[in-house]
Amino acid sequence: MAKVVSKDRRWYLVYCKPRQETVARDNLIRQGFETYLPFMRDVRRRQGRRIKAISPMFPRYLFIHLNRDTDNWAPVRSTLGVVSIVKFGHDPARVPDDLIALLRSHEDPQGINILPAEEYKPGSRVRITQGGFAGYEGIFQAATSRDRVTVLLDVLGRKARATVDSASIEPA
């Protein structure tokens, strides 16, 4: 949703309760405030497995667009999910407009920030975290596709190439 940006409005940083960024954002929007909460795709461990998830890019923080002189900041501080407005001394932490524009420019159509994939260089030592080779360490050879990589393993004294899911390796 595009809003007319007033020259008097600036971006500030709001500190939220743990895992309550979306609650704070939704409640601030309901009160008529413009907010920005950037999300990213992330790989997390759950029950020993790595899964893909969408999570806030800056856990416990969101951005709010306010006029320092005319907007009433009191409701922000008492909004469900909000802890406080981030300050440096007595002044609220102002976020450059260019940073917000940069973050928004890296979003996909769903509003998720596209981060560069962790790139392994040929020869890098990696550890396989899932599948039949879980626990093995090897040498990264090449990315065979977007989701698959080739790893050189030392199995019983012999070199063997294995193709595994790119999400199932980590630096050794």
Secondary structure, DSSP 4 states (H G I P E B T S, - for coil): ---PPPTTEEEEEEEE-TT-HHHHHHHHHHTT-EEE--EEEEEEEETTEEEEEEEESSTTEEEEEEETTTS--HHHHTSTTEEEE-EETTEE-EE-HHHHHHHHHTB-TTSEE-PPPPPPPTT-EEEE-SSTTTT-EEEEEEE-SSSEEEEEEEETTEEEEEEEEGGGEEE-
